[in-house]
Amino acid sequence: MNEYRHHIQTRGHYQIVALTRDSEYEQDDVYAYAIMSSAGVKLHQEVTLSEAQIWLDDRILKDLLDSSDVSPDMMSPSRRAERSGLRSGRKRS
């Protein structure tokens, strides 16, 4: 069985593709949607486009949290502020 990928959406370093068994794209022939990395690796597969978009939103959020000093609890101080050596309410002169 051949699997053909048809680009649907690009978000950041990821693509959502529709998977069909035919090289010609027909909406009725889509059996799943896959999230692909920029390197072409299939990261995840969902039955509906909306489920694929939700999974991708979660992945992008996870990537942002992993690559920054943003705390998951937005009310707690970030590590970057703690390392700056500045006390709150005071400006550097």
For each residue, the residues with C-beta under 8 A, 3 or more apart:
1: 21
2: 21 23
3: 19 20 21
4: 19 20 21 22 23 25
5: 17 18 19 34 36
6: 17 18 19 20 25 30
7: 10 15 17
8: 15 16 17 18 33 49
9: 15 16 53
10: 7 14 15 16
11: 14 15 16 56 60
12: 60 63
13: 37 38
14: 10 11 35 36 37 38 43 56 59 60
15: 7 8 9 10 11 35 36 38
16: 8 9 10 11 33 34 35 36 49 52 53 56
17: 5 6 7 8 33 34 36
18: 5 6 8 25 27 30 32 33 49
19: 3 4 5 6 30 31 32 33 34 45
20: 3 4 6 25 26 29 30 31
21: 1 2 3 4 29 31
22: 4 26 29
23: 2 4
24:
25: 4 6 18 20 29
26: 20 22 29 30
27: 18 30
28:
29: 20 21 22 25 26
30: 6 18 19 20 26 27 33
31: 19 20 21
32: 18 19 45 46 47
33: 8 16 17 18 19 30 45 46 47 48 49 51 52
34: 5 16 17 19 42 43 44 45 46 52
35: 14 15 16 42 43 44 45 46 52 55 56 59
36: 5 14 15 16 17 40 41 42 43
37: 13 14 40 41 43
38: 13 14 15
39:
40: 36 37
41: 36 37
42: 34 35 36 45
43: 14 34 35 36 37 59
44: 34 35 52 55 59
45: 19 32 33 34 35 42 52
46: 32 33 34 35 49 51 52 55
47: 32 33 51
48: 33 51 52
49: 8 16 18 33 46 52 53
50: 53 54
51: 33 46 47 48 54 55
52: 16 33 34 35 44 45 46 48 49 55 56
53: 9 16 49 50 56 57
54: 50 51 57 58
55: 35 44 46 51 52 58 59
56: 11 14 16 35 52 53 59 60
57: 53 54 60 61
58: 54 55 61 62
59: 14 35 43 44 55 56 62 63
60: 11 12 14 56 57 63 64
61: 57 58 64 65
62: 58 59 65 66
63: 12 59 60 66 67
64: 60 61 67 68 70
65: 61 62 68 70 72
66: 62 63
67: 63 64
68: 64 65
69: 78 79 80
70: 64 65 74 78
71: 74 76 77 78 79
72: 65
73: 76
74: 70 71
75:
76: 71 73
77: 71 81 82
78: 69 70 71 81 82
79: 69 71 82 83
80: 69 83 84
81: 77 78 84 86
82: 77 78 79
83: 79 80
84: 80 81
85:
86: 81 90 92
87: 90
88:
89:
90: 86 87
91:
92: 86
93:
